[in-house]
């Protein structure tokens, strides 16, 4: 099987993405198994309900968050291009800013909670993603040469993202641009590493969480 960002995730029990929000005390840990389940559900929603296919352009308007990782992998699973412009499908956070033909929104409430009421003109991801099947069948999988991201005026294919430096250890990351999160996620999956994303933290928080998670603050892979 050819390796792409659609196939590189291994459904293992080891953590792949751990998310902390220091301001709320939220901690979410996604093992390879759990992340694969979420990704399959997002992929099924994109294809079955939103008519996405290879080359569909998806804007992920979320901050560094565990849901950002889920949606990156969900888009790549179906061969969609993650972009910041000219998108067919737009995903917004609670600010509900989107002008794409198809609009989704995530409340970013702890544990992926729903909006109190589904926003007008948007699909609440916390309603529609969990209701989607958790087995995704690839009818038209992406190839290594398909574009995976088109962000900040630069595009990278699946092969190019996977060819970058690999993360082989557990590392702490503060919030960063989407392109950096995409590169980190690809690096961790390719290298067997793990990401600990920490929002709202000061230096002491970062050191404490790194110690708790047995992660490094400065590892950038090899």
N, C-alpha and C positions, 0 to 999 in steps of 0.2 A: 504494500500500500504506500502510495506517495504521501509524504508528510506535508501537511499544510496546517494552517491555524485552525482548520476544522477538525483535524484528527490528532493534534499534539497533546490534548488534554487526556491524562490517564485517570480513570475512575478509581483512585486509590483512597485508602482511609487517611492518608497523611494530609495535613492542612496545606492548602494552596494559597488562599487569601484569608487574612484575618483583619477585621476592621474595628478600630476603636474611635469613639467620639468622646473625648475627655470631658466635654461640657455636659453631656447627658449620662455618661457612664455606660453607654452602649458598647457591647462587644459582640461581634458576629464572626464566627469561624466557619469557613467553607472548606471541607475536605474535597479531594478530587471527586469522590462519589457524589457529594451534595452539589458541588459546582456543576458536574456533568448533568445532573437532574434539572437544575435551573436552566442550563444552557439549552437542553432539549426542549423544555417548555417554551422558552423564548423563540427558538427556531420554529417550532410548530405554530406559534402565534403569528410570527412574521410571514410564514408561507401560507398557512391555511386561512388565516383571517385577514391578512393585510396584503396578500398577493405579492410578497417579496420573492425575488429570485436572484440568481447570479447577476451582479452589476447594479442591483438596486442600491440607491444611496440613502444611508441612514445617518442622521445627526443625533449624537448622544450628548444632550445638554445637561449632563449631571456632573457634580464635582467628584473629586477622588473619593470613592465610596465602594463598598462591595457590590452594589448594583451596577456601577460603571463597569466593573470587571465582567459581571454576568452578561451585560448587553454587548460589550465588545465581543465576547466569545460567541454569543448568540448570533450576532450579525455575521461574524466570520464563518460560523457553522453553515450558513446558507449561501455563502459567497457574496454577501452584501459588502459594500464599500462604506467604511466609517468616515464621514466627512463633516466639515463645518460650513458647507455652503451648497446651494443647489441640490438640496436633499429631497427625496420622495417621501420619507418618513421622518418625523421629528419627535424626539423624546425630550420632554421638559422636566425640570424639577418642580417644586411647589410654587415657583414664581409664575408658572404657566405661560412661558414665553415661547411661542412657536408659530410659524406661518406656513409650514409644510402642508401639502394636501391631506396627509394622514398624521394625526397628532396623538401622542401618548403623553402621560405624565406620571411621575413617581412622587409620592408625598415626602419620601426620605424620613418618614417616621420610624422609630425603632422597630426592628424586626420586620421591616418591609410593610408596615401597616398601611391601611387604605386612607384615602381622603375621607373626611366626614360625609361628603356627598360627592359623587363622581363629577368632576368639573365639566361644565358645558363645553362641547366641542372637543373634548379629550377622552381617550380611553384610559382608565385608571389601571396601571400595570399590576397593582396588587389584587385586582379583581380578575383580570383576563389572563395573566401569566399562570397563576396556580391552577386555573381551570383547563389549561392546555395539556395535551398528552405528554407524558414524560419519556417517551421513546420517539426519537426522530429518525426517519428513514431518508437518506440522501438519494434523491432522484437525479440531481444535477450538481454534484459536489464541486467546489472550487478547485482550481489547479494552482500549482506553485507560482505561476506567472500572473494570476489574477491580482488586481489591486486590492489591498486590504485596508489601507488608510489613505485619505487625501485630505491632509490637514495643514493649515498654515502655508499653503502654496506648495507643499511637497507631498508626493505620493510614494508609497512603498508597496511592493507586492508581498504576498505571503512568504515567498522564499527570501526576500530581502529582510523582512522583519525577523525571520527565524535565523538568519545568518549573522545577526548581531551578537555582541558579547552575551554570554550565558550567565545566569544566576544559578549558582550551585548551592547556595546556603540560604538561611532565613534572614531576611533583611527588613529593617524598618524604613518606611517611606512617609514623609509628610505630603500633604496635598500638592499636586503638581499638574501641569497641563496634560490634556488628554493624550497627546502624542507620546509624552514621556511615560504615562501609565500604560499605553499600548505596548511600547517597547519593553517596559519592565515585565509585563504579563507574558509576552512572548518569550522573553529571556528566562523567566522562572519556569515556564512550562517546558522549554527546550532543555534547560539545565537541571531540572529536578529541584529547583529552589522553591522558596515560599516568600510571600509578601505580607508584611504587617503594616497596614495603612493606618496612620494615626492622625486624626483631625483635632484641631483645637488644643494642641499640646505646647507646653513650654519645654525648655531644655531638661528640667528635672523630670517632667512627665515622660519625655522620650527615653531618658536613661532608665527610669523605673520600668517602663513597658518593655524595653529591649531586654532587660534582665529577666523579667517575668516570662517573656516569650522565648528566651534563649536565642535572641536575634542580635545581629550586629547593626550599628547605626551607619556604618560607612562602607559596607561591602557593595561593590559594583560589578561583581562577577569577574569573569576572565575573558 
